[in-house]
Amino acid sequence: MKKILLACLIAGTAQAAEIPIEGTVQSRCLINTDVAGVYGNPNAYTLTTTPADGGVVPVVRYDVTLADAYKARITYPTEFSTSPSLSDMVTWTGSVSVLEVSDVAMADYDTDAVEYDQTKEYDLTATGTTWFKIASTATYGGGGNKAFPGGTYRSVVVAECIAQ
C-alpha cells in the first residue's frame, strides 16, 4: 500500500477534494407593516400623515425572538418615490417613535434610541413585539408658498433589522 501511495505521489496523481458545508440562518427579527401611511392634504402646499389633517400615520411592527441580537433602523422619507413633475423645492420633516411594546423591558427604547439625519436606531434588547409610528410631512415651495400639482404622491419609509 505504501508503495502505491508513494508511486501516486511521485507520478503527480495525488487527489484532493473540497467538501462544501452550508447552512441557512433564519432571522429572528421580522418586520411587518401594520398600518400603511396616507398623506392628507390640509392646504395647497402641505402633504402630511397627521390624522387631524386627513392623514394616516404608518405603523411598522418588529417581532424579535432573540434579545440583544438586533438593531431596528427606521428612516422617514426625504423624497417622493412617485409624484408629478415638481419644479420647486420640497421641505421634509418627520419623526419616528415607539407606539406600543409587548414587554415592560422595552419601555426605554425611545429614551435609549440614537437619532441622526432622518433616521432613528433602537437596540432591540428584549424579545417580543414593538410597534413604531412614523410621521412625515412634505411642504412645497421652500417656505410653503406654492401649491402641489394634482396627482399621486408616494414616499417610502425604510425599516431595517440589523444583526449586531
N, C-alpha and C positions, 0 to 999 in steps of 0.2 A: 504494500500500500504506500509506504514511504517513497519507494522508487517511482511509482506512478505519479504521485503528487509532485515530487521533485522534477520529473520529466515534464509535467504540465507547466510548472513554473518556468523552467528553462526554455521551453518551447514558446512561451508567451501566451499560453491559452488559459491563464487564470481567469476566473469569472467572479463577478461581483453583482450584487443585486441591490436595488433600492426598494425598500418596503415602505409604502405610504401608511401614515397614521392620520386619521382625520376625525373630527368631532364637530358637533353642532352645539352652539350656545344659544339658549333661548333667553332673551332679555327678560329681566324680572321687573321691568318698568314699562308700562303700557300707557300710551297717550290716546285719549278719545275726545272727540268734540261732543260736548253735552248740549250746547246751545250755539247755533250758528249766528254770527252777528249780522245786524241790519243797520244801514245808515238811515237816520232820519234827516230831513232837510228843513229845519225850522225857519230858515231865511234863504235868500238867494245865494249867499256866499259861504254857507256852512253845511258840512255833512258831519253827523255825529252819531255815536252809538248810545247817547244819553236817552234813557226811556222817556223823560219828560219832554224831549224834543222829537219823539216819534221813532227813536232808535231802539235797537235790541243789543244789549251787551253780550259779546261772545263769552262762553264759558268752556274751558278745557279741563279735562279730568285726568289726573295722573294716578295710576294704580301701581303700587310698589310692594313687592313681596320679599325684598331683601334690603334691610336697613343699612344706611351708611355706604351704599354702593353706587348711588346715582345722584346726579345734579339735574334739576329742571332749569332749562334756559328758555325764557319766553321773550319774544321781541314783538312790540306793537308796530303797526305799519308806518312806513315813511314814504310810500309811493302807491299809486294805483297799479294794479296788475291789468286792469281793464278800465278804460274810460274814453269818452270822446276826446278829440284833439283839444289840448289846453294850451293857450298862448301866454299864460301868465303863471306866476309862482303859486305853489300850494304850500301853506304852512301846516305842519303836522304837530299835534300834541297827543299824548296818550298816557296810559298807566297800566300797570299790572299789579294785582294784589290777590291775596288769598280770600276766597269767598267762604269756603267751608272746609273742615277737616273731619276725618273719621276717628281720630285718636287725639287725646289731650296732649300727647307727646309732640304734636305738630303745631302747638299753639304759638310758638315763637318763630315760625317760618318767615312771616313778613318782617319781623324785627331783625332777624339774622340775615336777611337777603342782601345780596350785593347788587347795586344798581349802577349802570353805566349806559351812556347814549340812550337808546330806546329799548334796552334790554334789562331784564331782572333775572338773577340767578338765585336758586334756592337749593341748599343742601337737603336732600331727602333723607333725613336721619331716622325716620321711623317707618315701619310697614303700615300699609293702609292706603286710603284714598284722600287726595287733596284736590279741591276744585279751585281753579284760578279764574278771575274775571279780568278781561282786557278792555279798557276804554280806548276809543280812537276818535279823534276829531280832525277834520281837514278844513282849512279856511282858504278860500281862493282870493287871489289878487293882492297878495302881500298882507296888507292890513285889513282884509275882509271888505274890500270895496268893489268887488267885481263878481257878477253872477256866474255860477257854474253853468255851462251849456247843458241843455237837456240830453239825457242819455243814461246808460247804465254805468255805474261806478262800482268797482270791486277792488278790495285790497286783501292782503293776506297776513295773518298772524303766524309767526314761526314759533312752534313749540318743539323743543328738543329734549331728549333724555340722554344725558352724557354719563357714560360709565366712568367712575372715579378710580 
